[in-house]
Amino acid sequence: MRTLLLIFISIAIIGCSKCENNTSAGATKDGKSPAQSKTQPVSTTARDVIEGMTGKTAVDQGKKAQDKIRAISADQNKKLNEVLNDK
């Protein structure tokens, strides 16, 4: 049921974003909002919804935190071994 809901939401969001008559407040004649930058990649709303529902963002943040913890632990172990080997 959750997967079906996710599919329907994704289709609805993708369909709305590809609508020809999509005129949002503040949009310019070319359809882009003034806040959009040419250098900044635009993330799609559908991708954001899917990643939020599946927890991918949380998993990615957890992996980054785990990598940082391992790096700090390795650094501390290296310093400890240097101190112990000096004696």
Buried (B, 14 or more C-beta within 10 A) or exposed (E): EEEEEBEEBBEEBEEEEEEEEEEEEEEEEEEEEEEEEEEEEEEEBBEEBBBEBEEEEEEEEEEEEEEEEEEEEEEEEEEEEEEEEEE
